[in-house]
Amino acid sequence: MNGAAKGAIIGGVFLAMVGGAGYGAYTLVADESGGGNGGGVEAKTAPAPKGNGPVGEKDAVATAKAFLAAWAAGDDGTAAELTNNTQAARTAVADYKAKAYVSKAVITPGTPNGTTVPFKVEAEVTYEGTTKPLVYDSQLTVVRGVSTGKPLVDWQESVIHPQLQKDEKLRAGTPASPPVKAVDRDGKELTAELYPSLRPVLEQLRKTYGEKAGGTPGVELWIEPTAADAPKRSLLTLVEGKPGKIETVLDADVQAAAEKAVAAYPEASVVAVKPSTGDILAVANHRRDGFDAALRGRRAPGSTMKIVTAAMLLEKGLVAADKPAECLPSVSWEGKPFRNLGGFSLQGQPFSTSFARSCNTAFIGLINEVGDNGALPREAKEVFGIGLDWKAGVVTEDGSVPVTSGPAAAAEYIGQGAIQMNPLNLASITATARTGVFRQPVVVKASVDGRTLATASRPLQPGVSAQLVRMMKRTATGDGTAAGAMSAVGGSDKGAKTGSAEVDGAGSPDSWFTGFSGDVAAAAMVEAGGHGADAAGPIVARVLNAS
């Protein structure tokens, strides 16, 4: 046994089996009392060499081996000193046993990839006499210490468990919120195993309705989030609790289609709503970071915002769907030029064609006639409910259209600048355009818990909704920018709007698309997905076809 993996036996047993390449499995076995505190287990490590420049693979392997040995031994002090964040690492390693109740762990390193070392953890969690296995893969990366010059583990919470995000913690015990059995609008059970995208939604439902639904908690291992309004994320159930039942307005069939649709594109999100009621039918994400961008994202929506801008211009009498509108190749506002894609222009065409072809200048060119930078933000809030405090039954971001000035105000007309939206907001905008009335989206009906839903100040002016619907239908047919994607959607009662949003530093714009078919509206966003019809369009079409 070499110096980097020696263990002293004091109150527990630490075994280090080193393979021929200097790698092996490190095992922590609790003492016979079952306490597993490892307080007297110490891992001796050879001093890490100082140096300059990038860490070599040999030093990375030696540092990783020493860290894993110390972690497995329960020696939080030694493990922490081998990282570039001693305080955070010391707490995490100590809590692994003391607060996550890991009573046994076998850590097996894998083949290094430069300075990154993968490893497998085969552990057992024991709480009040009940033990369950916990198996997962993670990895660590070794970097050069800024002040010490030594090779050190670049500390991330995900070293301890890959699902841990910054400042999150592993905890085990009896959670405050009992489990829930969520069912869709037809009584079908919704589980994260069947519908992976619903995991954050189901966790939110548990946090909000677990006690109200009449369940009783069991014993679990979970991830403790940093945000006060975020739910715990369960990793392992040691003792089953009794779930309470919560009825949602989701649709299992539409949800299944949404899951399949986003799976075809990385960093994709989609939401479907029922315009006549505001019911959220489906929420799906396909993202590496697990973030619920469908409900909580905040990104510029590009030309899909032209639905709101068009509503404002129609209500002010500055345009009409069937009257000619000027569409120049480019316009300027306070010194900043704005151009159409490819510099196209339209001569003598009605405003509906400018909408369908996504002519930027037909919208921005009227900013002087509007004469009020607050007009668009008011339209978004007072008619479309954007920025109101939505109470959907789960946490949502409700969109933002701030009052700005100068070129930034012009950029908002085409969904750029300071505007922030997500697919839920955009699906709701389409639903409002479809019916003329904002109905706050919900996952759980307000009658379940008596919460007050957000209401807009007023509906769309008479005739404006009909013009918006007509223009969206025009966009989904012929030479409209959404025609290709919407050709896959059956029937004639359908409409859409495309969008692409430039993001600083991104190689490609975000792809946005929203559409309706019958009494279903859907919206999707694919980060760096290109133009609206390229990626987000097929996602929306697939969801609409399942409705």
SULHUTA-V360871 format. One record per run of one state. SS is the DSSP state (alpha for helix, beta for strand, coil for the rest). FROM is the first residue (numbers start at 0). TO is the last residue. If there is no record, write none. Layout:
ss={SS,SS}
from={FROM,FROM}
to={TO,TO}
This chain:
ss={coil,alpha,beta,coil,beta,coil,beta,coil,beta,coil,beta,coil,alpha,coil,alpha,coil,beta,coil,alpha,coil,beta,coil,beta,coil,beta,coil,beta,coil,beta,coil,alpha,coil,beta,coil,beta,coil,beta,coil,alpha,coil,beta,coil,beta,coil,beta,coil,beta,coil,beta,coil,alpha,coil,beta,coil,beta,coil,alpha,coil,beta,coil,alpha,coil,beta,coil,beta,coil,beta,coil,beta,coil,alpha,coil,beta,coil,beta,alpha,coil,alpha,coil,alpha,coil,alpha,coil,beta,coil,alpha,coil,beta,coil,alpha,coil,beta,coil,alpha,coil,alpha,coil,alpha,coil,beta,coil,beta,coil,beta,coil,alpha,coil}
from={0,2,5,8,12,18,23,29,41,44,49,50,56,73,75,81,82,83,85,98,101,109,112,113,115,127,129,144,149,153,156,159,168,173,179,183,188,190,195,209,215,216,218,224,232,239,241,242,243,247,251,263,267,273,278,286,292,296,298,299,301,315,323,324,326,327,329,333,335,339,340,343,345,346,349,350,356,359,364,366,370,374,382,399,400,406,412,419,421,422,435,441,442,445,448,463,475,482,486,493,501,509,517,519,526,535,545}
to={1,4,7,11,17,22,28,40,43,48,49,55,72,74,80,81,82,84,97,100,108,111,112,114,126,128,143,148,152,155,158,167,172,178,182,187,189,194,208,214,215,217,223,231,238,240,241,242,246,250,262,266,272,277,285,291,295,297,298,300,314,322,323,325,326,328,332,334,338,339,342,344,345,348,349,355,358,363,365,369,373,381,398,399,405,411,418,420,421,434,440,441,444,447,462,474,481,485,492,500,508,516,518,525,534,544,546}
